[in-house]
Amino acid sequence: MPQQKETTDGNLNELLSCNRDTEYSFDMTFGNRHGKACILNGEGFTVIDARFTTAKGPAVWSHENDRSFVEMNFVLDGRLDQSQSGLLEKQPYTKGYHNCLFNPDSLEENSLLCGQGFHMISVQFEPTAMQRLLLNYAPDLEVIAHKLEDHKPFLRQAPVLDLPVAIDLLLRNLWQSPGPKGLKRMYFEAVVLQLLCYQCEILLPFERSAKPAAITLSERDKLFYARDLLLVRLNDPPSLANLARDCQSNEFSLKKGFKALFGQTVFNFVLQERMKKACFALHSGEKTISEIAYELGYTHPQHFHRVFKKSFGLTPTEMKRSAFHTIQQSLKTFIWMVFPFTEFAGDLFCLAI
């Protein structure tokens, strides 16, 4: 179990001064914000899992980023608006948003609406550690490494508001680490490296050939409302016509805007979210495959089997057995990245098998 601590506005640095390779859980009260954070400091990185809510009016707070770090941010739930001097201006951090940025010595301002919750997981890298990883394993991204060397800010944002299944699974199972301290350290280093690999693949090389047509604030609100309706009704999604009517839009605008904002069609979004829920349910092991199929709206479990295998290349039964295999693969990946082509790596690799 994570060790329990408390912190207040006057003791924020306590969050980042924990002992290395030990998980800490903080109950926090900052003004009219209440929440919890789980922290782990590793070799060259820090993992922060923060949840906030406010019940008495909107919460607005700011602080100086006097520590120099590269951050990867993944929003799992809610919405927070963030500004960072010279880099971000009231950027909505909403469910599915993720980015990678470096903005040393900046002023950060955040705003959380009354009654709303917010959940974000961040991984902060020491600039030299990130620079070394990029140069060693992603030389095509050396422009980012040189920015770090020159202490120049940068921002890379996800092209669409969506967390891929692989990233989502890693984040939601983040704290399922082994108990022994050495294995715990290996586990978190492996998970953080996987997140970095996925984030580099999605964000850093992304260049838009042309800017898409701007989506108005009113249209954006309608599209977010449509997405929320679909998430609530995954087992019985409305038709496109009914969804457009409920959002006070029309089918053409809904289809076009949804694809532009979320990077996929309404149909594919529903399918992907169903498959995400199926993955989580299968990994939890609390329900049978048939129960999961019926809860997701499939009339026949056989149909669910076909769709699932087409999405992941595995049957639901095979996926259910793969949780332990996933941890093995994470350990193997980490071993070969940290100890490439050494006798020690071979010994560790055998142990991971």
FIVOKE-124524 format. One record per atom (N, C-alpha, C): residue in one letter; x, y, z negated. Coordinates in steps of 0.05 Angstrom, whole numbers, plus 5000, padded with zeros to 4 digits. Layout:
<recs>
AXYZ...
</recs>
This chain:
<recs>
M501749765000M500050005000M501850255000P501050465016P502550715015P502550834987Q504750964979Q504851094954Q503151354955Q501751404934Q499851634933Q501151884921K500752104935K501752364925K499552574931E499952804919E498153034925E499853274932T498653454949T500153694956T498153924958T499154164957T497454404959T498754594978D497454834983D498555025002D501455104995G502155114970G504755204963G506854994964N506254754973N508154534973N508054374998L507854505021L507554365047L510154215054N512454315045N514954175052N515053905040E513453845020E513453585007E512653375028L510953455047L510053265067L512453155083L514453315087L516653235105L519253175090S519053135064S521453075048S521252805034C519652625045C519252365033C521752195037N522051985021N524251805025N523951655052R526151585064R526151465090R525051175089D523551105110D522450835114D520450745092T519250945080T517150895060T514651045068E512350905067E509851035074E508751185050Y507751435054Y506551595034Y503751685043S501951685024S499251775030S498652025012F497852245024F497352495010F494452565011D493152624988D490652764988D491253054987M490053205006M490853485009M488453675007T488853904995T486954124995T488454375002F487854485026F489054735035F486854935039G486455115019G484255305022G481655165022N480055205043N477455055045N477754815063R480154725068R480554475082R481154245063H480054015069H480553785052H481253555071G483053385062G483753165080G485852975067K486952815085K488852615077K490952595099A493452545091A495552505110A497252265102C498052105121C499951885117C502551965131I504751935117I507352025128I509351805126L511051785147L513351605146L515651745160N517851765145N520351875157N522151645165G522951645191G524751435201G527351555209E528951405223E531651495232E531251665257G531251925254G530952115276G528152185283F526152085268F523352145274F521652145248T519352275250T517352285229T514652225241V513052055228V510351995237V508352135217I506452285228I504552425211I501752355221D500152235204D497352155210D495552335192A494252535204A492852735188A489852735196R488152755175R485252785178R484453025161F482853205173F481853435159F478853475163T477653615144T474853695148T474453955132T472454115139T471854355124T468854365121A467954435097A465054435091A464054715086K465854905080K464955175073K466155375093G464755405115G465655595135G468055495151P468755625173P471055535189P473655575174A475555395180A478155415167A480155515188V481655725181V483655835198V486255855182W488455755193W490955765178W493255785198S495555875189S497855915206S500355855190H502555785204H505155745191H507355775211E509755825201E512055835218E513255555222N513855485247N515155235252N518255285250D519155285226D522055345222D523755105225R522554865226R524054625232R524154585262S526354495272S526554445301S526054155307F523854095322F523153825328F521553815354V521653585368V519953525391V517553375380E515153455388E512853315377E511153195399M510152955394M508152835411M505552825394N503352935405N500852955390N498752795404F497152635389F495052475399F492552525383V490452625395V487952685381V486052455383L485252335360L483452105360L480552185355D480152415342D477352485337D477252785330G474852905336G474353185329G475653385347R475653635338R476753855354R478054065336L480354155344L481754375331L482954555353D482754815350D483955005369D486655095358Q488755075375Q491455135366Q492755335385S494255525373S495955705388S498755685377Q500655695396Q503555715388Q504855935404S506156115391S507256345404S508956275428G508156395451G509656355476G509056105491L507355925480L506955665492L503955585495L502455615474L499555535474L497855775466E495555795478E493656005471E490855885467K490155845442K487555725434K486955475450Q488855295451Q488555035465Q486754855449P484554755461P482954565447P484354295444Y484854215419Y485753945413Y483253785407T482253655428T479753505425T480253205430K478453035423K478752745425K479752665453G481952515454G483052425479G485352605489Y485652845477Y487853025486Y490552925474H492652935490H495252875480H497353035495N499553105482N501553265494N504353205483C506353325494C509053315485C510253595487L511253695465L512153975466L514554025447F515954245453F518254335438F518054635437N517654745413N517355035410N518555125383P521155135381P522455195356P522055485348D522155535322D521955805311D519455955321S517155815321S514755935331S512655955309L510656135314L508456165297L506155995307E505155815290E502955635298E500355725283E498155745298E495655825287E493555615294N491955535274N489955325278N487155415269S485155315282S482355385274S480655125276L479255075253L477454835251L474754935244L472654865260L469954955255L468754825230C466854965218C465554875194C464054605200G464254425182G462854165184G464053965203Q466354045216Q467553865235Q469953715222G470353475230G472653325222G474653315245F477153255238F479253245258F481253035250H482152875270H484052655265H486152665287M488652705279M490852705298M493352565287I494652415304I497152285297I499352415313S501452505299S503752635312S506352475306V508052475326V510752365322V512752595328Q514352655308Q516252875311Q519052755313F520552825334F523252725339F525252955333E527452875322E529753065321E530653115350P531153365358P531853425386P534153255396T536253205380T538553055390T537752765395A535952655378A534952375382A533352355407M531552545412M529952545437M531752585461Q533652765460Q535552805482Q537052555489R538052415469R539552175473R537851955486L535351925477L533551725488L532951785518L532352035524L531752115552L534152065570L536452145562L538852115579L539551825583N539151655562N539951375563N537951205579Y535351275576Y533351095587Y531551225608A531651485611A530051615632A531651845644P533751775659P535451985670P533952165690D531752075701D530252245719D528852475704L528852455677L527652665661L529752835648E532152845659E534352995647E533753295645V531953395661V531253675659V530153745632I528553555620I527553585593I529753575573A531553385576A533853355558A535553615558H535853735582H537453985583H536054215570K533354215571K531854425557K532354405527L532454155517L532954115488L535754205481E537654135499E540454215494E540754515493D539154655510D539254955511D537355085492H535954915476H534055025456H531755185470K530855085493K528755225508K526055075504P523955225498P521255095494P520254965519F518554755516F517154635538F514554515528L512754475547L510154355541L509354185564R508553935558R507353755578R504753655567Q502553695581Q499953615572Q498853385589A497253225577A495953005591A494253115614P494452995637P492853095660P489853055656V489052865639V486152825634V485752785604L483352825595L482652795566L481952505561D484052345557D483552055552D486151935541L485851765521L488051615510L487951335523P489951265539P489950995551P489750775530V488650545538V488150335519V490650255503A492950235517A495450155504A496150345482I495950605487I496650805466I494550795444D492050775451D489850775431D490250545412L490850305422L491250075405L493650105386L495850225397L498150265380L497550455357L496050675363L495450875343L493550765322R491550625330R489450535311R490450305294N492650175302N493849955286N496550045275L496950305274L499650415268L500650325241W498950315221W499850255194W499749965186Q499349785205Q499249495200Q502149385202S503849495185S506749415186S507349195167P509549045172P510448845153P511148965126G511148805105G511748905078G514748965073P516548775079P519448815074P520449075087K522149225072K522949485082K524449465108G526149265112G527649245137G525849195161L523949015157L522048955179L520249195184K519449335162K517849575165K519249785183R521849825177R523350015193R523449925222M523949675227M524049575255M521349605269Y519149555254Y516549575265Y515949855274F516350055256F515750335263F517550435286E520050365286E521850445307E520850335334A519950085334A518949955358A516450095368V514550155350V512050285357V512550565368V514350715354V514950995363V516150985391L517950795396L519250785422L517150715444Q515250535437Q513150475457Q511450715463L510750865442L509151115447L510651305464L513251335459L514851515476L514951425505C515251165509C515351055536C512751115551Y510451055538Y507951115551Y507551415556Q508351575536Q507951865539Q509651975561C512151885564C513951965585C512751895612E511751645614E510551555640E508151725648I506551805628I504051955634I504552245638L506152365620L506252655618L508652785632L511052695627L513352845635L513752865665P513352645680P513752675709P511452805724F509252865709F506852945723F507053235734E506653255760E506653515772E504153535790R502653735786R500253775802R500953895829S500053775850S500653885877S498954135883A496554145870A494854375873A493154405848K492554655841K490854695817K487954635824P486554485807P483754425812P482054675806A479654665817A477854895813A477254925783A477255175774A476855225745A474055135736I473855015712I471354935701I470555145681T468155255683T467355475665T466855355637L466855535617L466455445590L463755315586S461655415600S458955305598S458955025610E460254985633E460354725646E461954525629R464154625617R465854465600R464254355576D462654525563D460954445541D458954225549K457754255573K455854065583K457253785588L459653805598L461053555604L461953405579F462753565558F463453445533F460953315520Y458653455523Y456153345512Y455453085527A455853085553A455352835568A457052615558R459652675554R461452465544R460552355517D459752545499D458852465473D456352285474L454552355492L452152185495L452851905504L454751895523L455551625533L456851465511L458451595494L459851445473L457851345452V455751495447V453651415428V452051185439R451651175466R449950985478R451450785497L453750705488L455350515504L453850255510N452250165491N450749915495N448349945514D447550195518D445250245536D445550525548P447450565566P448050835576P445750935594P445251195593P443151305610P443951305640S441951305657S442651335685S443851605691L445151635713L446451885720L444452115721A442052055732A439952255734A439052345706N438652155688N437752225661N439952365645L442452285650L444652415636L444952705645A444652755671A444753025682A442453195670R440153075668R437853215657R438253295628D439253105612D439753145584D441953365580C443753395599C445853595597C445153855611Q442653875621Q441754115635Q443554175659S444253965674S445853995697S444553845720N446053795741N445053625763N447053405769E446253205784E447952965788E450553045802F450453215822F452853285837F454853425819S453953625804S455753775787S456853595765L455153425754L456053245733L458153055743K457752925766K459752745777K462352885783K462253115796K464653255803K466153365779G464653485760G465953595737G467053385718F465553165715F466452945697F469152835707K469352785733K471752675745K474052875742A473553135746A475653335744A476653365715L474853355695L475653405668L476853155654F475652925660F476452685646F478052485663G478352545689G480052385706G478852125715Q476252085711Q474951835720Q471951885724T470651695738T467851725742T466351655716V463751725715V462151655692V462051355688F461751205710F461550915708F464150795697N466450885707N469050785697N469550865668F468551105661F468951185633F467450995614V464950935621V463350755604V464650475603L465550385626L466850125626L469450115609Q471050325611Q473550335596Q472950355566E471050515558E470350545529E469250285518R467650145534R466649885526R468949685521M470849685539M473149505537M474849585513K475149845507K476649925483K475349815458K472649845456K471249745432K471549445431A471449315454A471749025454A474448935443C476549085452C479249025442C479449045412F478449275401F478549315372F477049095357A474649025368A473048815355A474448545355L475748485378L477148225380L479548215362H480948435359H483348435342H482548425312S480148535305S479248515277S478448235270G477448075289G476747805284G474247765268E472747975264E470347955246E467847855261K467847865288K465447785303K466247585324T464247425332T464647235354T464647395381I465647265402I465747385428I462847445438S461047265433S458247315442S457047545427E457547575401E456547805386E457548065397I460148075404I461348315415I460048375442A459648175458A458448215485A455648335482Y453948225464Y451248325461Y451248615450E453048675431E453148935419E453949155439L455549075459L456349255480L454449285503G452149135501G450049175521G450048965543Y451748765541Y451848555562Y449648345556T447948295575T445748105571T446847815570H448947765585H450147495586H453047515579P454047355559P456847355552P458647285575Q457747135594Q459347055617Q460147305634H458147495636H458747745650H460947905636F460647915609F462648045593F465447925597H465547655598H468147515603H469347605629R467747615650R468747685677R469847965677V468248155666V469148435665V471648475649F471748345626F474048365608F476648265622K476448035634K478747915648K479648095671K477748215685K478448385707K479948635697S479148735673S480348975662S483148925651F483548695637F486048655623F487748415633G486648255651G488048025660G488047795640L486547825619L486347615598L483347575593T482647335585T479947285576T479647395547P477247435537P476847525509P478147335490T477947075495T479146875477T482246905476E483446945500E486346985501E487147245487M485647455490M486247705477M486047675446K484147525437K483747485408K486247355396R487647185412R489947045402R492547215405S492347445417S494747585426S495747795406A494347835384A495248045365A498047985355F498547735346F501247675336F503347685359H502547605383H504347615406H505147905412T503248095408T503848375413T505948475394I505848405369I507948485350I510648365358Q510648115366Q513047985375Q514348145398Q512648225418Q513748365441Q514848635433S513548775413S514549025404S517248995391L517648785375L520248735363L522348675384K521648515403K523548445424K524448685440T522448855447T523049105462T524949275446F524449305421F526149475404F528949365402I529149095399I531748965396I533449015420W532348985444W533949005468W534649295474M532949485465M533449775470M535649865451V535749765426V537649865407V540249705408F540149435413F542549275414F542749125441P542949285462P543049155489P545548985493F545148745503F547348575512F549448515490T548448465466T550348395444T549548125432E551448005419E550847745407E548847775384F549048005370F547148065349F544248085360A543948205383A541348225396A540147945401G541947765411G541047495416G540047355391D541447395369D540547275343D537947385335L537647655336L535047775328L532847695346F533447665372F531447595392F530347315385C532147135378C531246865370C529446865346L530047045326L528447075302L525647185310A525547375328A522947485336A521247285350I522447095363I520846885376I519646695356
</recs>
